[in-house]
Amino acid sequence: MTTPRRRLIRPAPSNPPNNALQLQKLRAKLEKDRQDLARWMARLKRAFTFVQKHQRRIARLECQIAKLGGT
């Protein structure tokens, strides 16, 4: 026969959370994440520009080759 599960009774937290301190930490995290995102967006923009530049170059070379009669 199975026994019913026991319910854990945990003591209440001794000190209540400090909302001002928690808010300050969250704002600091938000600022750091925004800076990280800005840095990655700059890298992504450079990479995207690099890809576009090379795609245009390849298309132009393919066009020139087609005009000269090669395939």
N, C-alpha and C positions, 0 to 999 in steps of 0.2 A: 504494500500500500504506500502511496506517495504522501509525503508531508507537504503542507502548503509552504510557499516561500516566505521567508521572514523579511520583514520590512526594515531596512537600515534607518536608524535614527541618528542623524548627524547633529552635532551641537551647532548652535547659531554662531555666525562669525563674531569674533570678539570686538573688532573695531569696524564700524561702518565704512564703506568705501568713500573716499574723498572725491566728490564730483569735480571740484576745481582742478585737482591734480590729474584726474583721469582725462578731463577735457584738454588740459595742457599737453599731455602725452599724445592724445589723438591728433591735436593740431600740429604737433611736431612731426608725427608720422605722415600726416597729409602733406605737409610742406616738403618733406624728404621725397615722398612718392611723386609729387609734382615735378621736383627737380630731376629725378631719375627719368620720368617720362619725357621731359623736355630734352634731356641729353639723348635719349634713344630716338626721339623724333628727328633730331638734327642728323643723327647717323643714318636713319632710314631715308631722310630726304636726300642726303649725299649719295647713298647707294642707288636710289631710284633715278636720280639725275644721271648717274654713271651708266645705268642700264639703258635709259632713253637715248643717251648720246651714242652708245654703241649700236643700238638697234637702228638709229638713223644712218649711221655710217655703213652698216651692213646692207641696208636697203638701197642706199645710193650705189654701193659697189655692185650689188646684184643687178641693178638697173643698167649700169654702165656695161657690165658683161653681156647683158641681154641685147643691148644696142649694137655691140660689136659682133654679135652673131653667135657667141658661145652659149652653151647651156649648162 
